[in-house]
Amino acid sequence: MNASFVTNGRIFDGEAFQDGMTVQIENGRITEVSSRSPVSDGPVHDLDGRLLAPGFIDLQVNGGGGVMFNDAPTVETLRTMAAAHRRFGSTGLLPTLISSTRETMHQAVEAVRTAIDEDVPGILGIHLEGPFLARERRGIHDEGKLRPIREDDLDWLCSLHEFPVLLTVAPEAVGGDAIRRLAGAGLAVFAGHSMATCEQTREALDAGLRGFTHLYNAMAPFTQREPGIVGAALEDRESYAGLIA
């Protein structure tokens, strides 16, 4: 048996901590977590009481290792970013392109496609944050890059089937029909950089909106008379929300 073992650590299995367990690894994959001692002569890694946990998956990574994806949407940039984040526990990520030109968006998607074909560790798909956002809540996004969504944008986005695509939009800027079409094509549509009302956000959720990008940041604030996008997010039990820690 070609196996190695990890022992003497605190193991988090995704739901609970386990002590006194041995992790068995074969050909790079975990095959067993048990209370048994190592059962072969394979290498044993002693954690000396430290924590062993699944790698983090980060859905919004703009850069790392001294490079930014928007500045150079290439496979080499993706290798550098993934390696930099892996040192801090993120073993999977979505490289994130903020609002840019159509040409740069296409370059970014091609870079991710190639990186996945070449098995670059950690690159899972892409997060396109914009450019279909609210100017009032654009944050660091270049106002000159923001624009309405067009039919050819929808056609292109809906054609991206090979890997996960997360698209952040302002619901009020794209409308329910576009969200429904994008979600139906398999994209994970999130809301962000938005002035959407609570009702507009609820309608977007009904159309297939699945989550919220950096909830509270770059969106209309929660108030007592208009709970807005934040209120709709907090009351919804099915969607996901990212936070800037």
N, C-alpha and C positions, 0 to 999 in steps of 0.2 A: 504494500500500500504506500503510495507516494503522498504522505501526509505530514503536516507540521501542526504544532499545538501552541495555544496561548493559555497560560495558567496564571494563578495568583493575582487576579485582578478583579475589579468591580465591573460587572458587565451590565450595560443597559441594552435591553433587547428591543427598544422602541416603545415599550409599555411599562416595564418595571426593572428595577435593579436586581441583579442576582449575584450572590457571593459564593465563593467556593466552587466555581464552575470551570470546566475546561472547554475551550473552543477548538474544534478540529477543522483544519483547512486542507482541502485537496485540490490541486491544480488551480489555485487562486480563488477557490470558492469555499465558503463555510458550509460544511456538511453535517456538523453536529455540535450542539451545546449540551454538555452533560456534566454530571458530578463525578464521572469516572476519571481516573488518572490517565495520562497518555498511554495508548495501547500499542504503540509501535516504537521503533528506534528513530523516528523522524525528529527534526529539530524542535526544541521546546523554547518558547519565548516567555520569560518570567517578567510579568508586569510590575512586580514589587508593590502590589496594592493599588496601582493606578487605575484610572477609569478607561474602559474600552466601550466605545459607542459607535453606532452607525455614522457614516459621514453625513454632514449637512448637505442639503440641496438648496442652493441660493438662486432665486428666480430673477434677481436684478443685480447684475454685475456689469458695471460700465467700464471697468479696467482693472489693472493689477500689475505688479511687477514693473511699474514705471511706464506703462503704455495704456492708451485709451482706445476702445474699440472704434469710436467715431473718428478718431484721428487716422487710424490705419486698420480698416476692416479686412484683415488678412489672416491666413492660417497661422502664421508666425505669431501674430498678436494673440490669437486664441491660445496657442501653446503657452505663451508667457503668462497670460492671465490665469489660466487653469493651474499652472504650476505654483504661482504665487498664492492663490487661495487654498490650494491643497495643504500647504504648510499650516494653515489655521483651521483645518477640519472640514472644509467644503470640498467634497469629492465629486460633486456634480453641480453644474451651474448652467444658467441661461445667459450667455453674453448679451448685453443690452445695448441697443442702438437708440439714442434719443433722436428727436425729430431731425430729419435730414432730407436730402434730395432723393428723388426716385433712383438716380444712378447709384448713390451710396447705399441705399436700402438693398438694391439688387446685389451689389458687391458684398454686403454683409451676409446676405442669405447664401450666396455662392461660397463664401469663406466657411460658413458653418457647415454647409453640405460637404465640402471637401474635407473639413476637419473630422466629421463623423465618418466619412468613407475611409479616412486614414487612421481611424481609431485613436484620435487625440484624447487622452484620458480626461474625463470630466466634462466634455462638451456634450450637452444633452439636446440642445435645440437653440432657439433664439427668442429673445424678447424685443419686440419692436415697440418702443415707448413713444407714441406719436407717429406721424405729425398731425393726427386728427384730434386736436386738443383745443381747449378754451384759451383764448388769448389772455383773458383776465387772470388766469391761474397758470400761466406758462412756466413760472419759476425760472430755471436756468435755460430753458429751451429758447432757441433763437426764433424770435417772432417772425422773421422772414421765411422760416422753414415751415411754419404752420399753414395748413391749407385744408379745404373741404375734401372729403373722400369722393372719388370719382368711380365711374363704372369700371374703368380699366384697373384701378386700384383693387376693387373687389375681385375682379377676375383673377388678377395675379395672386392676391392673398389666398383666395380659395383654392388655388392650384398647388399650394404648399402642403403636400401630404407626407413627405418622407420622414419628418421629424417633428417634435413638438414646437408649436409656434404660439407664443403668448403675445397678444396685441393689446396695448393700453390705449383707450380712446376716451374722449369726453362723450358720454351718452347723448347729451343734447346736441352735439355737433354732428353725429353720424346717423342717429335715428334708429328706431326699433327694427325696421326692415333690414338694414345693413347688419345689425347685430345678429339678427336671426339667421341671415344668410352665412355670415362668418362662422357662427357657432355650429350651424348645420354642416359646414365644411370641415369641422374638426378643430378649429382654432379655439384656444382659451382666451376669451375676450374679458379684459379687466377694465374697470373704470378708474380714471385718474386725471389730474390736471383739469378739473371740471367744476362748473358752476351749476350742475344739475340739481333740480329740486328733488325732494323726497319722492314725489309722484313720478317724475321722469326716471328716477333710478329704479323704482319699483317696476315700471314698465320695461326698462332695460333688463332687469332680472327675469321678468316673465319671457322676454325674447331670447334669453340664453346667456346673459352676462354671468360670469362665474366668479368674479372676485374684484378686489380693489387694490390698486397700487399705492403704496405708502399712504395708508388711510390717515386722515386728518391733515396731511401735508398737501399743499397745492390744490385745495378744494374748498368749496364754500363751507364756512364754519357752522357747527351745530348751534342753533339758537332755540329759545323756547317756543317761538311761533313758526319757525321753519327748520325742522330737523335736518333737512337737506340730504345730501348724499351720505353723510356720516350716519345720520339716523336710520336711513334705509339699510345701510350695511350692518349696523348693529342689531337690527331687528330680524335680519334674514338668517335663517338657520342652515342654509345650504351653501352659501358662498364662502370664499376665503378672503382674508385680508392680510396684506403685508404691512409691516410697521418699520419705520426708521428708529432703531433703538437709540 
